[in-house]
């Protein structure tokens, strides 16, 4: 205890002592299953005979050369993820700015605005199926009234626009996550910075652009990173609402994986698609990490 | 002028948030025979509480509810406890393998869960915890840990290290300094992590459906699925069950929202 703040690097860092429980849980219940799941990609499964055969890279070749559904799912996934992320983020940021300013009744309204984050995803799907159905929900009539539709129809059965159904449901669900995170980041900005800016005659917009945005940028980046990963992997709402249809128009990679594994019972090929998804997300994560490292730190 | 547009936006958000919930509430009160004939009207000509009666009194809903509460509460407590230790290590120590560890934690979020359900099932069989709430709690803990660790790390990054070092110079061990100085400062952050993990466990369906078979052990999302798997979907009861399930979550959120915002403010995810 003579030298409690030690700068010598021990050969075995005490950090691992604090990390041990996490490592135990993650390796036993996530990493071991993950490696097993990835290994499926190199086998071809025959569930009727109950056998699996080593297939090497054959299924990877099939994915890259002849799978048109894969390409379509990939394009759909980019649309699903970017549209969901864009609206969740911009509306979540707008709401966070509103709540940060404060107004009468905020204590009652704030928990109400957080409700969607706590609804199980399959219930979100069911809820919006009702809303979009012309027999049971109001939305088709509202769309007709404002001129988006000529007759009240179910958007979920229209191959050209069906993806917007799950996207609206996903936006409804995801706004509170960004609101909570960004609100917290906004509250942590010291108010004297704004006072100083005010005295220098800076406009509100300039203060937002040159003070607020740079200070909450790290939070923005990390929330965009984790949410993009979650949204790309988020299949429940689509499976419940459209099950990838009509005509694969709402099929994204994660629903295609679910379909291949549990409808076609082809775990080998489903694992190949999963690895492709994993690879794409790692590229995205790496890119965000690079931007984060290049960013100046203000605090 | 600015004030008016502010209230217009807030009202817009409130309508967007509450309208689908209101529609479910309306369905839960609509008698079955009017479900389709009065499907698009805002309020049915006649209301009934039969669905609520069926869910609360005749169904096993109170059991599901209790199971969900046990699972969510234990998962939240266990995950937060473990994440405190890990977040502390990630924040205070520099060690080789740190980048690899953070990458690993992120990668666990990138692989589709449907592909690893079977291998997890095998692990649970091996430790003899299939079809038990304990098994479910352990799986939820493992999958919520990565995000919880990142959250806790950001809270520790935001709390001043100098105080802790001062306590250690005064003769505290590192663990004592953590317990007596740093943890009280991070209390709101701990509340925020508890809140996130609790809601995640409360609404999880896939694992609950795959790892639990016994009626008596089901959590409420899996229990609600029972309404679907019958011969026809019992929409009224399902809507009633959903509305009931939202009530405790609203109370919980109203109670912890102060913590969540304060807590995240302290850490503010410096990432």
Boltz contact constraints between the chains, C-beta under 6 A:
constraints:
  - contact:
      token1: [A, 4]
      token2: [B, 168]
      max_distance: 6.0
  - contact:
      token1: [A, 5]
      token2: [B, 165]
      max_distance: 6.0
  - contact:
      token1: [A, 13]
      token2: [B, 93]
      max_distance: 6.0
  - contact:
      token1: [A, 13]
      token2: [B, 95]
      max_distance: 6.0
  - contact:
      token1: [A, 15]
      token2: [B, 89]
      max_distance: 6.0
  - contact:
      token1: [A, 15]
      token2: [B, 93]
      max_distance: 6.0
  - contact:
      token1: [A, 15]
      token2: [B, 95]
      max_distance: 6.0
  - contact:
      token1: [A, 18]
      token2: [B, 85]
      max_distance: 6.0
  - contact:
      token1: [A, 18]
      token2: [B, 88]
      max_distance: 6.0
  - contact:
      token1: [A, 18]
      token2: [B, 89]
      max_distance: 6.0
  - contact:
      token1: [A, 19]
      token2: [B, 86]
      max_distance: 6.0
  - contact:
      token1: [A, 19]
      token2: [B, 89]
      max_distance: 6.0
  - contact:
      token1: [A, 21]
      token2: [B, 82]
      max_distance: 6.0
  - contact:
      token1: [A, 22]
      token2: [B, 82]
      max_distance: 6.0
  - contact:
      token1: [A, 22]
      token2: [B, 86]
      max_distance: 6.0
  - contact:
      token1: [A, 22]
      token2: [B, 145]
      max_distance: 6.0
  - contact:
      token1: [A, 25]
      token2: [B, 141]
      max_distance: 6.0
  - contact:
      token1: [A, 25]
      token2: [B, 142]
      max_distance: 6.0
  - contact:
      token1: [A, 25]
      token2: [B, 145]
      max_distance: 6.0
  - contact:
      token1: [A, 29]
      token2: [B, 139]
      max_distance: 6.0
  - contact:
      token1: [A, 29]
      token2: [B, 142]
      max_distance: 6.0
  - contact:
      token1: [A, 30]
      token2: [B, 108]
      max_distance: 6.0
  - contact:
      token1: [A, 30]
      token2: [B, 142]
      max_distance: 6.0
  - contact:
      token1: [A, 33]
      token2: [B, 116]
      max_distance: 6.0
  - contact:
      token1: [A, 33]
      token2: [B, 119]
      max_distance: 6.0
  - contact:
      token1: [A, 33]
      token2: [B, 120]
      max_distance: 6.0
  - contact:
      token1: [A, 34]
      token2: [B, 111]
      max_distance: 6.0
  - contact:
      token1: [A, 34]
      token2: [B, 116]
      max_distance: 6.0
  - contact:
      token1: [A, 36]
      token2: [B, 119]
      max_distance: 6.0
  - contact:
      token1: [A, 37]
      token2: [B, 115]
      max_distance: 6.0
  - contact:
      token1: [A, 37]
      token2: [B, 116]
      max_distance: 6.0
  - contact:
      token1: [A, 37]
      token2: [B, 119]
      max_distance: 6.0
  - contact:
      token1: [A, 95]
      token2: [B, 13]
      max_distance: 6.0
  - contact:
      token1: [A, 98]
      token2: [B, 9]
      max_distance: 6.0
  - contact:
      token1: [A, 98]
      token2: [B, 10]
      max_distance: 6.0
  - contact:
      token1: [A, 110]
      token2: [B, 257]
      max_distance: 6.0
  - contact:
      token1: [A, 111]
      token2: [B, 253]
      max_distance: 6.0
  - contact:
      token1: [A, 111]
      token2: [B, 254]
      max_distance: 6.0
  - contact:
      token1: [A, 111]
      token2: [B, 257]
      max_distance: 6.0
  - contact:
      token1: [A, 113]
      token2: [B, 17]
      max_distance: 6.0
  - contact:
      token1: [A, 114]
      token2: [B, 253]
      max_distance: 6.0
  - contact:
      token1: [A, 118]
      token2: [B, 199]
      max_distance: 6.0
  - contact:
      token1: [A, 118]
      token2: [B, 249]
      max_distance: 6.0
  - contact:
      token1: [A, 120]
      token2: [B, 203]
      max_distance: 6.0
  - contact:
      token1: [A, 120]
      token2: [B, 205]
      max_distance: 6.0
  - contact:
      token1: [A, 120]
      token2: [B, 221]
      max_distance: 6.0
  - contact:
      token1: [A, 122]
      token2: [B, 205]
      max_distance: 6.0
  - contact:
      token1: [A, 123]
      token2: [B, 242]
      max_distance: 6.0
  - contact:
      token1: [A, 127]
      token2: [B, 20]
      max_distance: 6.0
  - contact:
      token1: [A, 127]
      token2: [B, 24]
      max_distance: 6.0
  - contact:
      token1: [A, 131]
      token2: [B, 20]
      max_distance: 6.0
  - contact:
      token1: [A, 135]
      token2: [B, 36]
      max_distance: 6.0
  - contact:
      token1: [A, 135]
      token2: [B, 39]
      max_distance: 6.0
  - contact:
      token1: [A, 136]
      token2: [B, 39]
      max_distance: 6.0
  - contact:
      token1: [A, 180]
      token2: [B, 260]
      max_distance: 6.0
  - contact:
      token1: [A, 183]
      token2: [B, 261]
      max_distance: 6.0
  - contact:
      token1: [A, 184]
      token2: [B, 261]
      max_distance: 6.0
  - contact:
      token1: [A, 184]
      token2: [B, 264]
      max_distance: 6.0
  - contact:
      token1: [A, 184]
      token2: [B, 265]
      max_distance: 6.0
  - contact:
      token1: [A, 184]
      token2: [B, 268]
      max_distance: 6.0
  - contact:
      token1: [A, 185]
      token2: [B, 268]
      max_distance: 6.0
  - contact:
      token1: [A, 187]
      token2: [B, 265]
      max_distance: 6.0
  - contact:
      token1: [A, 188]
      token2: [B, 265]
      max_distance: 6.0
  - contact:
      token1: [A, 188]
      token2: [B, 268]
      max_distance: 6.0
  - contact:
      token1: [A, 218]
      token2: [B, 270]
      max_distance: 6.0
  - contact:
      token1: [A, 218]
      token2: [B, 271]
      max_distance: 6.0
  - contact:
      token1: [A, 219]
      token2: [B, 269]
      max_distance: 6.0
  - contact:
      token1: [A, 222]
      token2: [B, 269]
      max_distance: 6.0
  - contact:
      token1: [A, 222]
      token2: [B, 271]
      max_distance: 6.0
  - contact:
      token1: [A, 229]
      token2: [B, 109]
      max_distance: 6.0
  - contact:
      token1: [A, 229]
      token2: [B, 110]
      max_distance: 6.0
  - contact:
      token1: [A, 233]
      token2: [B, 112]
      max_distance: 6.0
  - contact:
      token1: [A, 254]
      token2: [B, 112]
      max_distance: 6.0
  - contact:
      token1: [A, 257]
      token2: [B, 112]
      max_distance: 6.0
  - contact:
      token1: [A, 258]
      token2: [B, 114]
      max_distance: 6.0
  - contact:
      token1: [A, 261]
      token2: [B, 114]
      max_distance: 6.0
  - contact:
      token1: [A, 271]
      token2: [B, 115]
      max_distance: 6.0
  - contact:
      token1: [A, 274]
      token2: [B, 112]
      max_distance: 6.0
  - contact:
      token1: [A, 274]
      token2: [B, 115]
      max_distance: 6.0
  - contact:
      token1: [A, 278]
      token2: [B, 110]
      max_distance: 6.0
  - contact:
      token1: [A, 278]
      token2: [B, 111]
      max_distance: 6.0
  - contact:
      token1: [A, 281]
      token2: [B, 110]
      max_distance: 6.0
  - contact:
      token1: [A, 285]
      token2: [B, 106]
      max_distance: 6.0
